[in-house]
Structures are given as structure tokens and as C-alpha cells.
Amino acid sequence: MLSETLKSIFNKLPAKSVHAHCDGPCGVYDPASARVAAEAVLSMTKKLIALAPAGNDQASISAYNNTFSRFVAIKEEESQKAKKELLILWTDYFKPEHLATYPDLHDTFWKAAKLCSACKVNIDQAKAEELLAAVQKIHSMFWSSKGRSDSWVTAS
Amino acid sequence: MIAGLPQADKSLFHKPDLFTLFTVIIGYRQHLRVVGNSMERTLKEGDLVIYKKLNKKNIDLKIGDIVVASHPITKNKLIIKRIHRIYQNKFDLRGDNSLASTDSRELGLIELDLIIGKVDKIFPK
């Protein structure tokens, strides 16, 4: 009875928080994942634009439809993946104090996330190139925030 | 038991008592609410920890003690960890839940000046 009352009193005392958590479950962040996804989006967009049926027969049309659908599926999947990776960097890695060094941080991420959506919905090479450029900018911000200047190398 | 996690240190667990409440009210001890899970299996989110502030007379830190320290990078943020190793006046602080803890493995050794107090009682949520 007494200990319950005391527990209730302790629970009502205003208490500061002490943090027993981690900045991330693993603490490993790298914009490379977003870069690979953004490259894949650009690659699939280019392939879709270049794609044409080999002929007018049913087999060619079927093959075209099949390949087109597969390319669209991959483009949408990679767009979503790029957005997810960017959001992780934005919300988990970057902290309020980074805003002093990168005042356009929020705007950069917001526009990059919007580009992911645009690339997912459309077949737009200009948007896909803009997305890759935005990821490159984020890459530079990320590595400079760590005091490193890793060069931008693309896989394709 | 989860591999890699030390057993909970039961000796610090107490039921709330009048004496502790008195010492908190007069400021002899401080109390803090735990946020996060890096100290599980010992501390869980919402647990209340009672600690004594360190001063010149009571600096008696040992390996295994749970301490409250200022975050070495983020201002006005307190962290709670266990002393893993002591190197002169520098401390290797680790979370009991090594799989989900940002500690000296990432933050480096923590200077004595940053250690605010030693936990001597835990009131589970």
C-alpha cells in the first residue's frame, strides 16, 4: 500500500528524460543505396523510352507488353526504394544542427522525395536525371557532414 | 536470455521508499525517466532511475556501474550507460543492449567531466 502510494508520488514528480537509445539501430547510413535506386530509375526510364515492338504480329506485341510491364514495375519499385532511402537519411541521419551548415537541407530532401514520386508515376527522363542530381547533392551534404569528401561514382 | 546481453543487475531494483523520496525532494538525489531500449535487459523505457550527483568526495566509479552522462556531441542531452572499461579519467560506456546502443563504440571514450552521476536505485515502470 505504502509503496504503491510512493510509486504514484514518484510518477507524478516531473522527471527529465535520460536517453538509453541509439541514433539508429545500427548507426550505418550511406546515400549509396539511394544512388543505386535513382540510377536504376533513370536506366529503366531510358529503356522504356527506347522500347518498341519488334513487329506487328501477336508474338511481338505480347513480348513488347511483357517487357514494358516489367520495366515499369522495376521503375516504380526503384523509385519507391529511392524515396525510402532518402527519407531514412532525412529523418534519421540529419539532425537539426545540420541546418546551420545546410540551410536548404529540408528543401533538398523534399524536392528529391517529390522527384521520386514523379519518376514513379511518369516515364520522364528529365525528372529521372533531376532525381539523380538531387541524390548527388545529398551525397555531397552527407559526406561533408562527416568531414569526408567521398567522390561521386555511379555504377552505370 | 538473449545472447550478448548481460543479465539484469537486480541489486539496484527497489520499491519506492520514503527515504529516497525525501532525498529526491531535498536534492540529495536526482531522478530521471528512461527513454529508449539501449539498456535493456536492465532498464526499460519508462523506468525511473535515481542517481547521486558526482562530487569530489564520492567519485567512486567502478566497471559495471550504471552512470548518467552528458552526451558528448548533442548539447543538453543526457545518456545512461554502463561502465565497460576505465582508462584513467576516461570511460568506455556501453549500453547493455549492444545491438541497439550508440555508445563509446561510436562516441569514443567519455571524459570524467561529462559523467554527472551514478545510478543507485531503479524503480521499474
Chai-1 contact restraints between the chains, C-beta under 6 A:
chainA,res_idxA,chainB,res_idxB,connection_type,confidence,min_distance_angstrom,max_distance_angstrom,comment,restraint_id
A,S3,B,K15,contact,1.0,0.0,6.0,A-B,restraint_1
A,S3,B,P16,contact,1.0,0.0,6.0,A-B,restraint_2
A,L6,B,P16,contact,1.0,0.0,6.0,A-B,restraint_3
A,L6,B,L21,contact,1.0,0.0,6.0,A-B,restraint_4
A,K7,B,P16,contact,1.0,0.0,6.0,A-B,restraint_5
A,F10,B,P16,contact,1.0,0.0,6.0,A-B,restraint_6
A,F10,B,L48,contact,1.0,0.0,6.0,A-B,restraint_7
A,A15,B,H31,contact,1.0,0.0,6.0,A-B,restraint_8
A,A15,B,L32,contact,1.0,0.0,6.0,A-B,restraint_9
A,A15,B,R33,contact,1.0,0.0,6.0,A-B,restraint_10
A,K16,B,L32,contact,1.0,0.0,6.0,A-B,restraint_11
A,S17,B,R33,contact,1.0,0.0,6.0,A-B,restraint_12
A,S17,B,V35,contact,1.0,0.0,6.0,A-B,restraint_13
A,V18,B,L32,contact,1.0,0.0,6.0,A-B,restraint_14
A,V18,B,V34,contact,1.0,0.0,6.0,A-B,restraint_15
A,V18,B,V68,contact,1.0,0.0,6.0,A-B,restraint_16
A,V18,B,L78,contact,1.0,0.0,6.0,A-B,restraint_17
A,V18,B,I80,contact,1.0,0.0,6.0,A-B,restraint_18
A,H19,B,V35,contact,1.0,0.0,6.0,A-B,restraint_19
A,H19,B,G36,contact,1.0,0.0,6.0,A-B,restraint_20
A,H19,B,I79,contact,1.0,0.0,6.0,A-B,restraint_21
A,A20,B,V34,contact,1.0,0.0,6.0,A-B,restraint_22
A,A20,B,G36,contact,1.0,0.0,6.0,A-B,restraint_23
A,A20,B,S38,contact,1.0,0.0,6.0,A-B,restraint_24
A,A20,B,M39,contact,1.0,0.0,6.0,A-B,restraint_25
A,A20,B,L43,contact,1.0,0.0,6.0,A-B,restraint_26
A,A20,B,I80,contact,1.0,0.0,6.0,A-B,restraint_27
A,H21,B,G36,contact,1.0,0.0,6.0,A-B,restraint_28
A,H21,B,S38,contact,1.0,0.0,6.0,A-B,restraint_29
A,C22,B,S38,contact,1.0,0.0,6.0,A-B,restraint_30
A,C22,B,A100,contact,1.0,0.0,6.0,A-B,restraint_31
A,C22,B,S101,contact,1.0,0.0,6.0,A-B,restraint_32
A,C22,B,T102,contact,1.0,0.0,6.0,A-B,restraint_33
A,D23,B,T102,contact,1.0,0.0,6.0,A-B,restraint_34
A,P25,B,A100,contact,1.0,0.0,6.0,A-B,restraint_35
A,G27,B,T102,contact,1.0,0.0,6.0,A-B,restraint_36
A,G27,B,E106,contact,1.0,0.0,6.0,A-B,restraint_37
